[in-house]
Amino acid sequence: MAADQTILLELGSASPLDVREAGAPAGARTGPRATVPGRTRAAVLAGLLPVLVLLASEAAGRLGWVSSNLLPTPTDVVRALVDLGGRTVLGHLAASTARVAAGYAIGAALAVVAGSLVGLSSSARALLDPSFQALRAIPSLAWVPLLLLWLGIGEAPKLAMIAIGAFFPIYMGVVAGIRGVDRKLVEVARLMRLRPVALVRRVLLPAALPSVMTGLRNGLSLAWMFMVAGELIAASSGLGYLLTDGRETSRADLVLAAIVLLAMLGKLSDAAMAAVERRLLSWRDTVDVEARGP
Amino acid sequence: MRMIERLYGEPRRDESHRGPQVSQGITDVPSGAAMDIHVRAKRFGQRRVLDDVRLRLAPGELVCLVGASGCGKSTLLRIAAGLDAAFDGRVCVDGRAQIGPTPAVGVVFQEPRLFPWCTVADNVAFETGGAEPGDARVAALLDDVGLREHAAALPRQLSGGQAQRVALARALASRPRVLLLDEPFSAVDAFTRMKLQDLLVDLVRRSGVATLMVTHDIDEAAYLADRVLVLQAEPGRLRETIDVPLPRVRDRADPRLADVRSRVLQALHDAHAL
């Protein structure tokens, strides 16, 4: 059982969650919960820019300032979606979402395993990390021809694309999280004679969680991007297909509709992840958490 | 003895090392001491940090260790805690040679070092896997340190003094024979420090735990200690032992404490610590 010793020795001294400095009076840490007027104000501010842009483009289209072939008005975009029919639109959304979910799950699982290995053992790090860093530098589109050659034009290359996209940010987050665990906390765990598995489960993973969550969120947004790259080629469903279809038929309204749907899906899934993150990391002593309320 | 030295050379925590062959080597340890440390030598590279340091802690005794920065105080404490096994010598707890950390020795560091994702109660009971709902043992420990109301709080909601109280409760959770403290009250304000000092005296008196505390604060050493050990630097040696034969409930204004303080100061001066 030399593993735990290696772990103990390898942990970096950087401490993102260093035990907080003493001296603050009791109760000073119960941050103010965001008030209802405050939230309304934030929502209004957040919506201001999109609404203005929508109004401006609508006006520009109606007044004939720009050709509606190049910049369809928002109502044109909505009409394009309506014309496609709810079932078709939902079908595209479902196809893309299912691909992202499956590809992301594969990529995340592999990344957590590989990241944990590299984070915990210096030999695994020496063996794997340089190669991963090189692979990480490959642009998403460069994978497309290779995956098509290897995996054909079915679902497999698309899932592989998405998994690749999700893998690297998550891998980086897991490695950084584990290597950045406060050495002082590990020492406490050592005093309590935690076995290697318990050390990982009860100390290293919780301590690494903030960084892992950041990786998971970044990985999810990259998964959406890689999904589009995968669907641009040889797909008959999904938002990437809608984009291609719009371009081939010179329908800017379809392209814009697909883009808007992508933005909404990305935003929604990120918001869901952020909610999970807030819940899991409510123990964190950061300005971030306090501003959002417990 | 070779056997023992080899075992000490390995920073292992495996308690199977506390086998009979180890015990044979320590027959010279008198019974009664909760902890008996003998460091023949501790080196960092070529530098000899500790040189023939021997100290014994009786149950219920509170010993303060003072000395200049870098004289090896903290190193000695880490050796006693079982966190540093790369030295020549031995540590005995309750007359048995001890390698690596043990539940018989509790440690409080300068920082509280609480696990930020665990509640106060779970931090106190961390060693046994967290607090059960309505855990009487944890409630009693939190009661002892005056934090019964804070069992469900997260470390981020505590003040520095409260966090250090939790650290004390956690160190005492395994009912240790020995309590080691490394400048535990140096990061809190003066009033909080006085309260924590009185709490420590109270805890030591009630639990009978043998206590070794590293401190920079001469007032603190005089007020708390039954004995003050002065360590000199380069190499770290025990320079002097100053007994403080004053009653346990002490008055900070007691003129006899001033006498103790000046003796400690003189000893530090002699040790070229000042």
Contacts between the chains, C-beta under 8 A, distances in Angstrom:
chain1	res1	chain2	res2	distance
A	5	B	11	7.2
A	17	B	116	5.8
A	19	B	111	4.9
A	19	B	112	5.7
A	19	B	113	5.4
A	19	B	114	6.2
A	19	B	116	7.1
A	19	B	155	7.3
A	19	B	163	7.5
A	20	B	116	7.9
A	20	B	155	7.5
A	20	B	156	6.7
A	20	B	163	7.9
A	21	B	160	7.1
A	21	B	187	7.0
A	22	B	111	7.6
A	22	B	112	7.3
A	22	B	159	7.2
A	22	B	160	2.1
A	22	B	161	6.9
A	22	B	163	6.5
A	22	B	164	6.9
A	22	B	187	4.3
A	22	B	188	5.2
A	23	B	159	7.4
A	23	B	160	4.7
A	23	B	187	7.0
A	23	B	188	6.7
A	23	B	189	6.5
A	24	B	159	5.7
A	24	B	160	6.6
A	25	B	159	5.6
A	26	B	157	8.0
A	26	B	158	7.0
A	26	B	159	4.5
A	26	B	162	6.2
A	27	B	157	7.8
A	28	B	159	7.5
A	29	B	156	5.3
A	29	B	157	4.9
A	29	B	158	7.8
A	30	B	157	6.6
A	184	B	109	7.1
A	184	B	111	6.6
A	184	B	113	5.3
A	185	B	113	6.2
A	185	B	115	6.4
A	187	B	83	6.5
A	187	B	113	7.6
A	188	B	109	7.9
A	188	B	113	5.0
A	188	B	115	7.6
A	188	B	126	7.9
A	190	B	13	7.4
A	190	B	83	6.7
A	190	B	101	6.2
A	191	B	81	6.6
A	191	B	82	7.6
A	191	B	83	7.0
A	191	B	101	4.5
A	191	B	107	5.6
A	192	B	101	7.2
A	192	B	126	6.3
A	192	B	127	4.3
A	193	B	13	5.5
A	193	B	100	7.5
A	193	B	101	5.5
A	193	B	102	7.8
A	193	B	103	7.8
A	202	B	126	7.8
A	203	B	115	7.1
A	206	B	115	7.3
A	206	B	117	4.6
A	207	B	115	8.0
A	207	B	117	7.7
A	209	B	117	7.6
A	282	B	154	7.8
A	283	B	116	5.2
A	283	B	117	4.3
A	283	B	118	7.8
A	283	B	154	5.0
A	283	B	155	7.6
A	283	B	156	6.7
A	284	B	116	6.9
A	284	B	156	7.3
A	285	B	116	6.4
A	285	B	155	7.5
A	285	B	156	3.5
